[in-house]
Amino acid sequence: MGYFDGKVAVVTGAGAGIGRALAIELSRRGARVAVSDRDGVAVLDTARRCESVDGHVRAETVDVTDSGRVLRYADAVKDEFGRVDMVFTVAGIIHRGSLLDSEMSDIARIMAVNWGGTVHTTKAFLPHVIASPSGHIVTFSSAFGLMATPRYSAYNSSKFAVRGFSESLRQEMIRAGHGVSVTCVYPGGVRTSIVRNGLFAATENREAATRNFESRVARTEPERAAAIILRGVERRRARVLVGTDARVVSTVVHALGGSYQNVMPVTDWLLGLPQRMKRRRAE
């Protein structure tokens, strides 16, 4: 019997990317899975894929920014499965744009989904997870939750917030004597549609940013990411770094401390130089 066999696992943001890969892999390993996403069609497709590997699946359309809806969903999952052992709060979106160029509505949306959705989901399911003999909360920050970069201030803020929330929650569980583990995941570039479907300031080039991410940054397949995450969960790690890029970022921040902030603006300018030169030649 494997570690996940028979366990009840909840996965938000399961309509695509890492969330979908996790749901399918959990099903393959014998877990009973509750999957949710804001995109009802996509999450039903994920459920069908889970069922194809003989998984017991519940699929539901849930917007994690709606705390009342998430609370009702948590109770419904508990009623159907009888318990909840682990929760993966994968749902998230990205935003690119300087603070001056960004709309407040976009900034608020990023915080509502990435940080608020994590908090809503964790708080709703936590009483059920505490009741489990092997309870586990798995949150999702980012390599951008370890190192800030220009033009991602909203996204950085949300992912730094998830990191702080996760570390505090882990300490609360230890102090209260609950047997609940808390793991925070820090993915680097994973081959998902997160940038293509992201929010952009009006001054940003969506197509260029998407093309750069998908061709140069996203090196890890979602299935590989899921395997790395589940290995870390099984070992009850506090932190899981996904991808060589995430490990490099962690090492750089550890080595340079706060002084990395003096390096990043120059690096960002140099990376954008070829594109600026191309635009000038076209003019």
Order of alpha helices (4+ residues) and beta strands (2+ residues): beta-alpha-beta-alpha-beta-alpha-beta-beta-alpha-alpha-beta-alpha-beta-beta-alpha-alpha-beta-alpha-alpha
